[in-house]
C-alpha cells in the first residue's frame, strides 16, 4: 500500500467516523439534482463566508456562514444553528452548499442534528455549479 493510499484511506475513514458518530446521515446530491429541486421550491443555504457570497452566489440563495475568517484562521460560527432556526422551519426542504462541498457536509450534519428533516448537501459546491454552466448572481459593480 502506498503512503498516499494509506493516508487517503485513513483520512476518509476518519471523516466517515466523525460524521457518522454525530448521528446524522448526510445525503449529498449533485448540482443537476440541486437545480431541479430549486425549481421545485427548495431553499438554498450558502454556508460560505460573507466575502465569498458577495463575490457571486446561486439565485435566491441566502447566506448563513458556517465559518468566519479571523486573524487566527477559520473559526466555526457559534450562532450558526440559531441563525438557521431563525430563517427556516424544521420542515422546510433545504439544500446546503459551500465552495467545494466540504464545509456544507459539516453544516448539513449540524442542521440535521438540530432536528431538521429534509436537508441535502450539494456535492462539489458553488465551484461545481459554475463549472456546470448554471446561472448565478454576479456581484454588483459600481462601474459607469
Secondary structure, DSSP 8 states (H G I E B T S, - for coil): --HHHHHHHHHHHHHHHHHHHTT----EE-HHHHHHHHHTT-EEEE-S-HHHHHT-B-TT-EE--SEEEETTEEEE-TTHHHHHHHH--TTSEEEEE-SSSSHHHHHHHHHHHTT--EEEEETTHHHHHHHTT---B-------
